[in-house]
């Protein structure tokens, strides 16, 4: 894929720098040079491009995200971006991200209900969403450069590809991460960089990890096609972004719904053997319901920790039900559940129940009184003390 954008006024400088630094006697020079050249491609010249993101997960179905992006930087300090996307597969649909360093709008519109979610208070979530459409070197150039300069952590390889239009750069992260459940074995990022202007033509990411002694591998590939839009068109397009339903930003009515539900709805859902289980069957004093899905790593941690809770609290006191509201009930899902050797109830097809509760993120834990269905505990996310916190909470309720 050949770049169509021409960076006339900066190309002589970048070309001179790169050609002089691609010296086989010093890897540090070519690494430093090409990293800066890639960052300069995005930071100096406003641009717009299409992307196709193909994602393959060991825990979920493959998905394809198609969309387009426009971006410009202002004096190297403030950046503005707009992303319109058309999502295919089993992921959510987004339309209209808008981000800048001095926040004007920091959120996204959702096409399915034309509402706006403000993410000013959660920059990590915003960056994760953006990261699914384009690499971090646009927003975090220092992090991007670290791959080239941190020889203790990253192994870098460079291929000139004499008969091709791009260089190939591979970065292997040797920093193995471990906690009580998840171990990251290896992650590899490979960039194809245009020889013409040092923009990224495509890049792939492979991540190998272990959850509770089970090995998984996720991978993705993003491909870019650039357009030669006039600069004023790019800036005008970005500045024209406006959120739907501005009152939702102030009222925060969307994100708080799950916190305002006081009674847990009755439900009847199939288990992994397609047998229906009803909430009315529960005879314990309390019921814990955990919402999860397969490609959510924090969910996987909680799913494993529920075994500890089950073993620590008598079933007459607490029933445990894990409800999947995103994945299909099929052989892959059943095999996945069996890998974790669960000792509690696992149900599927919880989409309507999740909608009634206003669930917008995972994992989320509810505990309610089995008789009155009054919710006495709710928490979104996970932490290292998840099991202990739940066990201690139930013990306090018993006093």
MOCOR-V277225 format. One record per residue. N is the residue number from 1. SS is DSSP state (helix for helix, strand for strand, loop for the rest). BURIAL is + if it has 24 or more other C-alpha atoms within 12 Angstrom, else -. Layout:
<<N | SS | BURIAL> <N | SS | BURIAL>>
This chain:
<<1 | loop | -> <2 | loop | +> <3 | loop | +> <4 | loop | -> <5 | loop | +> <6 | loop | +> <7 | loop | +> <8 | helix | -> <9 | helix | -> <10 | helix | -> <11 | helix | +> <12 | helix | -> <13 | helix | -> <14 | helix | +> <15 | helix | +> <16 | helix | -> <17 | helix | -> <18 | helix | +> <19 | helix | -> <20 | helix | -> <21 | helix | -> <22 | loop | +> <23 | loop | -> <24 | loop | -> <25 | loop | -> <26 | loop | -> <27 | helix | -> <28 | helix | +> <29 | helix | -> <30 | helix | +> <31 | helix | +> <32 | helix | +> <33 | helix | +> <34 | helix | +> <35 | helix | +> <36 | helix | +> <37 | helix | +> <38 | helix | +> <39 | helix | +> <40 | helix | +> <41 | helix | +> <42 | helix | +> <43 | helix | +> <44 | helix | +> <45 | loop | +> <46 | loop | +> <47 | strand | +> <48 | strand | +> <49 | strand | +> <50 | strand | +> <51 | strand | +> <52 | strand | +> <53 | strand | +> <54 | strand | +> <55 | strand | +> <56 | strand | +> <57 | loop | +> <58 | loop | +> <59 | loop | +> <60 | loop | +> <61 | loop | +> <62 | loop | -> <63 | strand | +> <64 | strand | +> <65 | strand | +> <66 | strand | +> <67 | strand | +> <68 | strand | +> <69 | strand | +> <70 | strand | +> <71 | strand | +> <72 | strand | +> <73 | strand | +> <74 | strand | -> <75 | loop | -> <76 | loop | -> <77 | loop | -> <78 | strand | -> <79 | strand | +> <80 | strand | +> <81 | strand | +> <82 | strand | +> <83 | strand | +> <84 | strand | +> <85 | strand | +> <86 | strand | +> <87 | strand | +> <88 | strand | -> <89 | loop | -> <90 | loop | -> <91 | loop | +> <92 | loop | -> <93 | loop | +> <94 | loop | +> <95 | strand | +> <96 | strand | +> <97 | strand | +> <98 | strand | +> <99 | strand | +> <100 | strand | +> <101 | loop | -> <102 | loop | -> <103 | loop | -> <104 | loop | -> <105 | loop | +> <106 | loop | +> <107 | strand | +> <108 | strand | +> <109 | strand | +> <110 | strand | +> <111 | loop | -> <112 | loop | -> <113 | loop | -> <114 | loop | -> <115 | strand | +> <116 | strand | +> <117 | strand | +> <118 | strand | +> <119 | loop | +> <120 | loop | +> <121 | loop | -> <122 | loop | -> <123 | helix | -> <124 | helix | -> <125 | helix | -> <126 | helix | +> <127 | helix | +> <128 | helix | -> <129 | helix | +> <130 | helix | +> <131 | helix | -> <132 | loop | +> <133 | loop | +> <134 | loop | +> <135 | loop | +> <136 | loop | +> <137 | loop | +> <138 | loop | +> <139 | loop | +> <140 | loop | -> <141 | helix | -> <142 | helix | -> <143 | helix | -> <144 | helix | +> <145 | helix | +> <146 | helix | +> <147 | helix | +> <148 | helix | +> <149 | helix | +> <150 | loop | -> <151 | loop | -> <152 | loop | -> <153 | loop | -> <154 | strand | +> <155 | strand | +> <156 | strand | +> <157 | strand | +> <158 | strand | +> <159 | strand | -> <160 | loop | +> <161 | loop | -> <162 | loop | -> <163 | loop | -> <164 | loop | -> <165 | loop | -> <166 | strand | +> <167 | strand | +> <168 | strand | +> <169 | strand | +> <170 | strand | +> <171 | strand | +> <172 | strand | +> <173 | strand | +> <174 | loop | -> <175 | loop | -> <176 | loop | -> <177 | strand | -> <178 | strand | -> <179 | loop | -> <180 | loop | -> <181 | loop | +> <182 | strand | +> <183 | strand | +> <184 | strand | +> <185 | strand | +> <186 | strand | +> <187 | strand | +> <188 | strand | +> <189 | strand | +> <190 | strand | +> <191 | strand | +> <192 | strand | +> <193 | strand | +> <194 | strand | +> <195 | loop | +> <196 | loop | +> <197 | loop | +> <198 | loop | +> <199 | loop | +> <200 | strand | +> <201 | strand | +> <202 | strand | +> <203 | strand | +> <204 | strand | +> <205 | strand | +> <206 | strand | +> <207 | strand | +> <208 | strand | +> <209 | strand | +> <210 | strand | +> <211 | strand | +> <212 | loop | +> <213 | loop | -> <214 | strand | -> <215 | strand | -> <216 | strand | +> <217 | strand | +> <218 | strand | +> <219 | strand | +> <220 | strand | +> <221 | strand | +> <222 | strand | +> <223 | strand | +> <224 | strand | +> <225 | strand | +> <226 | strand | +> <227 | strand | -> <228 | loop | -> <229 | loop | -> <230 | loop | -> <231 | helix | -> <232 | helix | -> <233 | helix | -> <234 | helix | +> <235 | helix | +> <236 | helix | -> <237 | helix | +> <238 | helix | +> <239 | helix | +> <240 | loop | -> <241 | loop | +> <242 | loop | +> <243 | loop | +> <244 | loop | +> <245 | loop | -> <246 | loop | -> <247 | helix | -> <248 | helix | -> <249 | helix | +> <250 | helix | -> <251 | helix | -> <252 | loop | -> <253 | loop | -> <254 | loop | +> <255 | loop | -> <256 | loop | -> <257 | helix | -> <258 | helix | +> <259 | helix | +> <260 | helix | -> <261 | loop | -> <262 | loop | -> <263 | strand | -> <264 | loop | +> <265 | loop | +> <266 | loop | +> <267 | loop | +> <268 | strand | +> <269 | strand | +> <270 | strand | +> <271 | strand | +> <272 | loop | +> <273 | loop | -> <274 | loop | -> <275 | loop | -> <276 | strand | -> <277 | strand | +> <278 | strand | -> <279 | helix | +> <280 | helix | -> <281 | helix | -> <282 | loop | +> <283 | loop | -> <284 | loop | +> <285 | loop | +> <286 | strand | +> <287 | strand | +> <288 | strand | +> <289 | strand | +> <290 | strand | +> <291 | strand | +> <292 | strand | +> <293 | loop | +> <294 | loop | +> <295 | loop | +> <296 | loop | +> <297 | helix | +> <298 | helix | +> <299 | helix | +> <300 | helix | +> <301 | helix | +> <302 | helix | +> <303 | helix | +> <304 | helix | +> <305 | helix | +> <306 | helix | +> <307 | helix | +> <308 | helix | +> <309 | helix | +> <310 | helix | +> <311 | helix | -> <312 | helix | -> <313 | loop | +> <314 | loop | -> <315 | loop | -> <316 | loop | -> <317 | loop | +> <318 | strand | +> <319 | strand | +> <320 | strand | +> <321 | strand | +> <322 | strand | +> <323 | strand | +> <324 | strand | +> <325 | loop | +> <326 | loop | +> <327 | loop | +> <328 | loop | +> <329 | loop | +> <330 | loop | -> <331 | helix | -> <332 | helix | -> <333 | helix | +> <334 | helix | +> <335 | helix | -> <336 | helix | +> <337 | helix | +> <338 | helix | -> <339 | helix | -> <340 | loop | +> <341 | loop | -> <342 | loop | +> <343 | loop | +> <344 | loop | +> <345 | strand | +> <346 | strand | +> <347 | strand | +> <348 | loop | +> <349 | loop | +> <350 | loop | +> <351 | helix | +> <352 | helix | -> <353 | helix | +> <354 | helix | +> <355 | helix | -> <356 | helix | -> <357 | helix | +> <358 | loop | +> <359 | loop | +> <360 | loop | +> <361 | loop | +> <362 | loop | +> <363 | loop | +> <364 | strand | +> <365 | strand | +> <366 | strand | +> <367 | strand | +> <368 | strand | +> <369 | strand | +> <370 | loop | +> <371 | loop | -> <372 | loop | -> <373 | loop | +> <374 | strand | -> <375 | strand | +> <376 | strand | +> <377 | strand | +> <378 | strand | +> <379 | strand | +> <380 | strand | +> <381 | loop | +> <382 | loop | +> <383 | loop | -> <384 | loop | -> <385 | loop | -> <386 | helix | +> <387 | helix | +> <388 | helix | -> <389 | helix | -> <390 | helix | +> <391 | helix | +> <392 | helix | -> <393 | helix | -> <394 | helix | +> <395 | helix | -> <396 | helix | -> <397 | helix | -> <398 | helix | -> <399 | loop | ->>
